[in-house]
Amino acid sequence: MHLRFPLLLATLAALAFDVPAVAGTLEDGLAAYNKGNWSEAVLLLKPLAQAGNARAQEKLGRLYQRGKGVERDFAEAEAWYRKAAKQGDAAAEARLGFMLRLGVGQDRNYKEAFEWYRRSAEKGNPLGQVGLGYMSMEGVATPIDHKAAAEWFTKAAAQGDALAILGIATLFENGRGVPQDPVQAWAWYDRASKDDGEYDEVVFDRAARGRDSLAEQMTPAQIAAAKKLAGR
């Protein structure tokens, strides 16, 4: 008996070290994500996502899509987005629409992309709104409707979405869905050139190029008015 008791203690101690750590709260995972602590965010969010938390699923999908804290894996990202989207998460619906529209990690499916964008947009999500805007502007899975595009872009731009702001600039430059107005277009391009932390640098570079190219066709008075409108 005396020999078995120390052995029992040692066994219990070993088991104690094998007990997995308790998963953090969603707030902990989101805080790590927002701070850019990617590896920590994955560790905190993955158990919650596996347990069915839609918000954690969407963020985990985003980490896989961006390759932050994990190896970039578009198929894995799509799978997590779809799980969250089926639960009605607006951000996941929009991101799933994006992947389906561009064929990221899978075949393109414009019809399904439009549907997920629509669901997201109607909930007020800017990513869904800007997605519908571009599909309306391009006539993808829906008839070309520049007025509808302008309306969706405006809703998303009001929430600071840079791609929507870029879309409005394009419409003003070409007079589609809104009156042609180089002053308005320059101001919107300038605003879209500011990194909002959501998109890749190519979006902001494109906006800056659009602004600078347009300036070559404008008078000094128009440029001055545009800068004033842009708050510069």
N, C-alpha and C positions, 0 to 999 in steps of 0.2 A: 504493500500500500504506500509506504513512504517513497518508494522509487517511482510509483505511478503519478503521484501528485505533482512533482516538478515537470514531468512530461506533459501532464494535462495543462499546466500553466503555459508551457512553451507553445503548445498547440493553439491555445486560445489567443495568445499574443500574435502568433503568425496569422491567424484568421482575422484578427483585428486590423492588421496591416493590409489585408487583402480586400477589405470592405471598400467599395468604390466611394469616392467623394460625393457628397450630396450636390446635386445640380444647383447652380445659382438661379436667381430669379430672372424673369424676362428683362426687368429693369437693369440688372447687372450686365446681361448680355448686350442689350442695346447701348448701354453706357460704354462698354468696351468697343463696340462697333463704331460709335460716333467719335471716339477718341483715336480710332485707327489702330487699336490693339487687336489686330486681326486674329492671331492665334488664340488669344484669350476669348475673343468673341466666338470662334468656332467651338471651343471647349464648352462654353456656357450655353450657346444656342442649340447645338446639335441634340443634346438630350431632350430639350424642350420641343424641338422640331419633331423628333422621333416619337414623342408623346402626343403629337397632334396639334401643337400650338401654331396657328396660322401665321402669326406675326414672326415667330422664330423661323418658320419654314421659308417665308419670303426673304428674310435677311440671310439665311443660310444659302438660299439659291443665289442671292446677289454675290455672296462671297465666292461661290463656285464660278459664277459667270466672270467675275473680275480676277479670279486667281489670287485672292487675298486670304492668307492663313491656310490655304489648301492649294493643291494643284488645280489650275484652271480646267474645268470640266463642264462643257456646255450641256451635255446630256444630263448630268447630275443637277445642274442648275434648273433645267427645264422640268425635271421630275419634281423638285421641291416647289417650284413656282406653281405647277399644276395642282399639287396637293393643297397649297394655300388658296389658289384661285377657286377650287371646288368648294372651299369653305366661305367664299365671298370676300376674300381679302382684295381690296381695290388695287393696291400696289402690285400684288402678284398677278392679278388679271392683266394689268397694263404690261408688265414685263414679259408675261407669257405671250401676249399679243405681239410685242416687239420681236421676240424670237421666232414666232411663226411667220411674221411678215417678212423678215429678212432671211429666213432660213438658217438661223444660227444653231448649229448642232443638229439640225434636222431638215427635212424638206419644207419648202415654203408652203404655207396654206393661208392664202389671203382671206378667204371666207371666214375661217375660224379666227384668224387674227382680228378681223373687223369686229366679230362678235365679242371677243374678250375686251378689246378696246372700248366698245360701246358700253359694256357693263361697268367697266372702270370709270369711264368718263361721266356716266350718269350719276356716279357716286361722288363726283367732284374731284377725282384724282387727276392732277395735271399731266401725268405721263399718258394716261388714257386719252385725255382731251387732245394732247398734241399729236398722238397717234392717229386719232380720227381726223384731225385737221389735215395731216399730210396725205392720208388715204383719200380724203375728199378733194384735195387740191390736185392729186395725181390721177384720180379716177380709178383707184384700185379697189376692187370688190364693191364699188359703189359709183354711181355716175359722178362726173366732174362737177363740183359745186364750190366755186371759190368763195361765195358768200358764207356757206356753212363752214368752210375752212377758216375764214376770218373770225367767225364767231367762236369756234373751238379754240383757235390760237389765242384769242383775247382772254378767254376764261383761264387758260393755262398760264398766259403771260402775267395775269394778275396775281398769280402765285409764284412768280419769279422764274418760270421755266425758260431757260435760254434757247432751247430749240423752238419753242413757240414764238418767242420774241424774234428769232431769225426768220420764222415763217411769215410773221406780220411784215417785217422789213421787205421781204421778197414780194409780197402782195402789193405793198405801197409802191415799190419801184416799178412794177409792171402794170399797175392799175387793174388788178384782178380781185373782185369782191369788195374792193375799196377804191376810192378815187386815186388816180396816179398822183403821187406827191413825193418828189425827191427829198424834200426837207424832212417829212415824216419818215421816209425810208432810211435816210442817213441816221436820224436819231435812234430808230429802232435797231439798225445794224450796230451802232455804237454801244447800245445797251446790251445787245447779244454778245458782244466781244468780251464781256466781263465774265470770268470763270465763276460758275455758280456751284462748283463742286460735284455736279451730277453727271456731266458729260465729259467725253474725251476732248483733248485739246483741239482736235480737228474742227469741232463745232465753232469754237471761239476764233480760230484762225480764219475759217470761212467767213464769219461775220465781219472780221476786221478787213478782209480782202474786199468784201462787198461794199463796205463803207468807203474804203480808199478808192476803189474803182468808180463808185458813184460820184465821189468828190471831184474827179477829173472832168465830169460833165456839168458841174454846178457852178453858179456864179459865186463870187465872194460874199455877196449879200445872202444868198441861199445857205451857204456854209455857216455863216454867222448865225442865221436864224436856227439852223439845225443844231448847232452847238448849244445855243440858248435853250432850245427845247429838250436837249439831252442833259441839261444841267451842268454843262462844262464851262 
